[in-house]
Amino acid sequence: MNIITWLADRIKGTVPTVVGSDILAEFYSAFGEVCFRELAYAAAKNLIANSISKCEFKTVFRNEEVKRDEWYLWNIEPNKNENSSAFLRKIVNRLCDNNECLVIEQGGQLLVADSFDRKPYALYEDVFTQVTVGDFTFVRSFKQSDVLYWRLADKNIKQALEALNGSYSKMLAYGMQAYQRSRGTKATLDYDSIPKHVTEEGKNQWITEQIAKYKTFLLADNAIVPQGTGVKLNAFNKASTYSNETTRDIRAMVGDIFEFTALGFGIPPVLMRGDVQGTSDAMDMLLTTAIDPWADFIREEIVRKRIGKEETLRGTDLIVDTSQIKHVDIMSSAPSIEKLIGSGAFCVNDILKMLGRPTINEPWANQHYVTKNFALIEEMLKALTGGGENK
């Protein structure tokens, strides 16, 4: 399957086979526009999905962090055919593509539905029917309280981006055509007279054949063409037009499509462009404007359906830890680690977890320490005035 066949399959069409036809030219033009839109959309979607899949879903039972069956489901193996990273990416992809996602539990496994019918109600639970996972369709119906159901917004972000980029891509197509025209070769064909053996009815056919012959000659890298008496080909100087159109203009318009898509997802455009400068600040902004809202959005549905109000009020919770998305360099973070431990905010094992290292199974590793730099002001005044126990 080549690229054109793939595109035809995606749009449920057939591949034109007439070389040089207007239909084929339009097909290739449409394909170019779709490529840029799909690439920008896939890049933004994958950035969100990869970030969410890197988060740890921490489980807390009555104010104590624990690792039990629920932790294993969300962090290691949600079902027999997927690991947690693939499972979470699928949830994000469903939400981006379809604006909604349904997850059901069957036999202790969490499964993302490929298709379903939803019957919404105002005062009662929504009902889901025709739930299909892979090649299996469930006969039973599911109530809202039996499933995990996310819906992003009333407006599908993919449709909105396609509408925006669809109109902008016309400018991109024009820019590409202008660039191609500036690099193309144009010529005039002069002939004194039409050969005598050509009949009156065959004049147009003869002219068409000459145009096709010299067109092939101009497009070839190396070619020889026979030229009769009284026939002259005048090619225009294409080098004079090179300064008028450059690929920089086209790349700038492609960059605009990526920037529009990034803004739609709340992603800093610098991350979509792949620039190195300002990446640290851009990552902080990404976590604040994109990843944290996504994590909270996913977490709330899990907590209200799988934990419930009563246990939540008792301190049971599920926390989507987004702090592990950014890469942490141990050597450059050493001063910050020292301050975190010395201030008593974190214990040694807390820091090891943040760094992705094994914890230490010793009592002292779970204790909190405070350096002598931290003390009550009354104690400091007593020490300065000679008060306290030694007075």
Buried (B, 14 or more C-beta within 10 A) or exposed (E): EEEBEEBBEEEEEEEBEEEEEEEBEEBEBBBEBBEBBBBBBEBBBBBBBBBBBBBBBBBBBEEEEEEEEBBBBBBEBBBEEBEBBBBBBBBBBBBBBBBBBBBBBEEEBBBBBBEBEBEEEEEEEBBBBEBEBEEEBBEEEBEBEBBBBBBBEEEBBBEEBBEBBEEBBEEBBEBBEBBEEBEEEEBEBEBEEBEEEBEEEEEEEBBEEBEEEBBEBBEEEEEEEEEEEEBEBEEEEEEEBEEEBEEEBBEEBBBBBBBBBBBBBBBBBBBBEEEEEEBEEBBEBBBEEBBBEBBEBBBEBBBEBBBEEEBEEEEBBBBBBBEBBEEEEEEEBEEEBEEBBBBEEBBBBBBBBBEEEEBEEEEEBEEEEEEEEEEEEEEEEBEEEEEEEEE
